[in-house]
Amino acid sequence: MTPSSWECLRSEECRTCETWLFRRANGAWVKMFDGEAPVISSFGFGRHVSHDVHDLVTTASLSAAKSNYVVYVFDGKFYRSGGCYEVDADAAKKSAKKVACP
């Protein structure tokens, strides 16, 4: 699995990109999201594996102190939201809470 294409949406206030991931299947490149790719500021891969593909963990800034984290789980065809979290990065501590996925 390789991040193959970046379509960036850049502005002075926000550094996020619509992030497309593709995988090679049956000799062709196929997208890993059903519909539009998420607009995020960073991503990484988790340790958990579903259908031979690692979970995808994405972040998107909500403000200077808050970020949204989404864990995507591969269902055999596409990545699907597996859990969403909001992280508040106060100067003294960080706190995370589970929130509804959009």
Secondary structure, DSSP 8 states (H G I E B T S, - for coil): -EEEEEEEEE-SS-EEEEEEEEEEETTEEEESBSSS--EESEEEEEEEEETTEEEEEEEEESSSSEEEEEEEEE-SSSEEEEEEEEEEE-SS-EEEEEE---
